[in-house]
Every structure is written in C-alpha cells, then in structure tokens.
C-alpha cells in the first residue's frame, strides 16, 4: 500500500485541506476536511517533518490521484 505525504507548512500555507478532501472523495477515498485537519494536527511536530495525509491506498488509487491535474504538486507518494 501507499501513503500520500506532505509538509505541514505547505499544506497550511496553501490552505489545501478542503480541496484535498474533495479531490480524494472524487476518487472514491472517503475523507472530509475535518478528518484531514484533525489527523494533520495530531501528527504535527517540527514544520519540516513530513506528515502522512492519507495512508493505505492501493497502487491504482495512487496512480489515479497523481494523474489528476488537480493533485497538489506539494504532495508526494
């Protein structure tokens, strides 16, 4: 399985939690902005430490997400 990771400062600066939740929902991965925000807040430590945004997704889900033109460039598998 795969994870989508990102840096907290990039996620907060771009205010992308709601946008990312909508993108994930369109691709069949249930997520709300509140859930993502709570998960990020729980993992938050040093701002330069990578946090997991979404975990345990399949290769096909990952490929589908990364191929979407709306997938944020600040995030990575």
Number of C-alpha atoms within 10 A of each C-alpha: 10 14 17 17 16 22 20 22 15 14 18 12 8 12 11 16 19 15 15 20 19 16 19 18 12 12 13 9 15 12 17 17 15 12 13 18 17 12 15 21 12 10 14 17 12 10 11 12 12 16 20 19 22 18 12 11 13 12 12 11 17 18 11 12 20 17 10 11 8 11 16 17 9 12 16 15 15
